[in-house]
């Protein structure tokens, strides 16, 4: 995504003044080109002994132990002639799931799609609502299972999906009217494996993108895209052998982007606003995990992401790791005291060492996007406060 466009959009949403937004974008361009760079004062580098890291891990584990995960085999169902399989995990969503289904079944599209709604052990009337809708809507397939979390629900949907492409939606959000048509048409016309669309916040601004087909083998701009599975159209065959880690109950969805992107040959950015996200849902996972002990998973997910990737260090992997540290881990751990934040930070720094040991690391450092490059400099000096300052303004930098 173009950095200047992001800054312009952010400033316009906040200031509602095009002139000031253009001025902010111009200043950001100067910063990005290195003509001036205001940075926090560097802190004192911290060494990483194994004993110290063991202490870091123990303190994090005392708050929330590292989840134990079992990676499912990920066998795919036979193709069923559908162009798109929409997978919807549902848990206690009786107040909103009908609106989400209405937004899906009102799609105007030439493409055939199915909706696989997985009732993940809801204690309310969600399951009954889905069963009732399925009686009159043949495109709706309902799966009911004991509660296992969003990862388990999405995996059940993947196991049952027979479409050429996968699209995820959450029960408390909405899918915009032309989403399936625009994204699938782009994927078909350009033989794409992965399409990332624009989206909007139902309680805030639009996250804009410009239509773009990334050159084959040049997927670095995708590192800055959010890890949430929604607003993405993904070729189903990419999920062969890959599933969401079921031991986690928050932030685990961001792992999937790391695992799928290296399998992609061609990727596209779609300017259509395909998805509306209820960012401030008070009962949603984002809100309920914000100040809870389980938020420590923001670090454990980073570690699990690296474990599951199972591939040699490369530039894309490094960029994704830095993005995860700055845009997911550190902001989520902000409510904890400095000792805990530093523990997670130092453990994350250790994860970057395998990239630093690669022979191509000096070249990768030069090729990293601006924000990731600044984050890496701070990580190399073990400067938590500098990385946190960068993380605070991350949306302006990427």
Secondary structure, DSSP 4 states (H G I P E B T S, - for coil): --HHHHHHHHHHHHH--HHHHHHHHHHHHHHHTTS----PPP-------HHHHHHHHHHHHHHSPPPP------PPPPP-S-SEEEEEEESS-TTTHHHHHHHHHT---SS-EEEEEEEES-SSSHHHHHHHHHHH-TTEEEEEE----HHHHHHHHHHH--SSEEEEEETTSEE-TTHHHHHHHHHHHHT-SEEEEEEEETTS-EE----EEEPTT--GGGGGS---SBTEEEEGGGGTT----TT-SSSTTHHHHHHHHTT-S-EEEEEEEEEEE-TT-TTSHHHHTTTSGGGGHHHHHHHHHHHHH-S---HHHHHHHHHHIIIIIHHHTTTS-HHHHHHHHHHHHHHHHHHHTSTTHHHHHHHS-HHHHHHHHHHHTT-HHHHHHHHHTHHHH-
